[in-house]
Amino acid sequence: MASPITWIRDAATGVGRRAREAPPPTVSDAAAASFATLVKKLDYLDAADIKRVREAYRFADEAHLGQFRASGEPYITHPIAVAGLCADWKLDAQAIMAALMHDAMEDCGVTKVELIERFGGATADLVDGLTKLDKIQFSTKEESQAESFRKMLLAMARDVRVILIKLADRLHNMRTMEAMAATKRVRIARETLDIFAPIAHRLGLNQTYRELQELSFQYLRPWRHAALSKAINRARGYRRDIVERIQKEVEKAFGDAKQKVQVYGREKTLFSIYAKMREKHLTFAQVNDIFGFRIVVSTLPECYLALGVLHQLYKPLPGRFKDYIAIPKANGYQSLHTTLVSPLGTAVEFQIRTEPMHAVAEKGIAAHWMYKIGGSAQPQDAQRLGALWLQSLVDIQDETRDASEFLEHVKIDLFPDAVYVFTPKSKIMALPRGATPVDFAYAIHSDVGDHCVAAKVNGDPVALRTELRSGDVVEIVTAPGARPNPGWLNFVRTGRARSKIRHYLKNMEQEESQQLGEKLLAQALRAEGMTLPDTDPNDAAASALWQALTRWSGNRNRADLLTDIGLGRKIAIIVAKRLSQLMLERGAKPDALTLTMGRYAAQDDLTPSQGLVVIDGSEGASVQMATCCRPIPGDDIVGYLGRGEGLLVHTAECSVGKRLFERDSERWITVDWAEEPVRSFETSITILLKNGKGVLAQVAQAVSSVEADISHIDMDDEAAAETTELRLLISVRDRQHLADVMRTLRRAPAVLKVLRLKP
């Protein structure tokens, strides 16, 4: 009786050989068969490149030896399948090699150095860009996922092949998820629908985009997917005659016009039908554009000739024509879209495009390689628009070091729809639907966005939160002293605008907090009879002193320490005591005059001896007026250094402030108003008035007559009552100005009582 046969893989060559006394062959056969299929697809590469691909296959096969997928197949079949999808896009040899080895670093302990030595730096960089960060410890799974996306997207910005391989990897995983646990399938499908499908759409890979959406829908909503699938099959049977009749009539019309075209029937995907039903609250029977047609012509002028033929054949629906040839979509997509009324009264969409446009429509940025291999002109628009979006990722990363925030910005930019607006010089710009003039300003340049103060749309002044519409001509008005408003974050739509605004505000907050921290430390040190040491980098003694202090405090440098003091994370008096001790150790002596000045400034019983901080209104985000008591110049005030919140100013009699002092007395410092504050301050008043016609106008007139501004009005809902209470937030210069406002209000006929609101 013959001995059992198995296959043993040769470690050097990766080729299987027969051996006796083992189970029957399965693993190498499956891998070899699928690799042979891959090689057939690589006929566009030369012999030397195919040889390098074969070496990469042997390396990956050896690395994954003994590993199996959840389905029981040998693991190497997955990288081969991913490489096969990349070969369909005609990617180069480096990309095919990276696809074969894309899991080698993550799953098999292969190092980047090893890959560089064997396959070169370019291929190693591709594999590294694809590798997840599972080996780094993160505080949460979400943070790990966000960091992985950040790394992958930035690698993609350097080389777009990274995301093409990643999309091929995700597509094959989605096609073969049946063997996974249900919870894992749902998680992967949700991630695919939220991130990978929109990325595919953003890069113009519509075929991949549609399949990823469809597979995600199948796993996320299996019952709805099955029900819609049955409904489509029934509808396909009912409407087959209609589709065949329309196709014959269209082909005959083009034959009569002696225009050579290719006519393709097209069916909406289940996911797009489901999305339309949900968005427009329709039943399946009400979705009447399930079927459509693509007309592919030879040249660009023939697109418009074909449109004429179709409009002569069937009546067009008004408002349903779109010219994406003259104004391409953000991902480079170009076609004419028109919706016509068929002989049976149903709406049918037609898309008209050339062969190159069709390649870009289906393959997007991947069409670049297909055209390059074929020797034809490259579809520059898709490549350029893709590159612009990829560059924007790098710009966002420059301002966003937090991975979760970066991912949030990227999600915002993965929009499926766009509006097209014009600059005053008639340049077209694509922005996401719902974009505002602020998004437009940042799309032009970050300096324009940072200094934006107003906008005009079609020549008329508009609010900065106005939503732009396609065809708008947008003009931005800037001012040298202007800076971003935190309120803009509530309405901007692009990731670029959001990240630029946040970056500017963070930088401003850090600068202001650093200045406040320096002021607080100098004043606290004065109470110890010392002055702050020099910051000259050439002064070795001062540099050594600051290094010793930052080592003690746990900060990286002097700026970080001062920022922490300004934000209240560290107490100035404690840091000052340590600094004075270090200075005494180095031979410094307290100065009698400085000591007297420091102690004179700290006579207030409420606070430790940290010295006096002067408030003039120019401090910015590092100093805030407490909203419970809303202090204004002339009020007795105290300052509370919140943990990480900067300096919060309360009135001395504020009940909220007093409770905070009882709980946390060491965080209170002495503050006072400057002689001449540089801005007005908000405070709250309440007005009791008789209900009647024009009472609100009386109040507004009284406030404006003494040059005060109303920032906000709140009033009772009881419309039928004889009296009503108004609560106003008004901007005044000081207490004297507030007294003038209240006196003027009391003279108004409808006003019964005016009081300043206190906590």
Helices and strands as residue ranges (DSSP letters): E 5-9, E 16-20, H 27-41, H 47-63, H 77-88, H 93-100, H 104-108, H 112-119, H 121-130, H 141-158, H 161-175, H 182-191, I 192-196, H 197-202, H 206-220, H 222-256, E 262-267, H 270-280, G 284-286, E 291-297, H 300-313, E 315-316, E 322-323, E 336-341, E 347-354, H 355-363, G 364-366, H 367-374, H 380-399, H 403-413, E 418-422, E 428-432, H 437-444, H 446-450, E 452-457, E 460-462, E 474-478, G 486-490, H 495-526, H 540-553, H 558-566, H 572-585, H 592-600, E 612-615, G 620-622, E 623-625, E 637-642, E 646-651, H 655-663, G 665-667, E 668-673, E 681-690, H 695-705, E 709-715, E 723-732, H 735-747, E 751-756
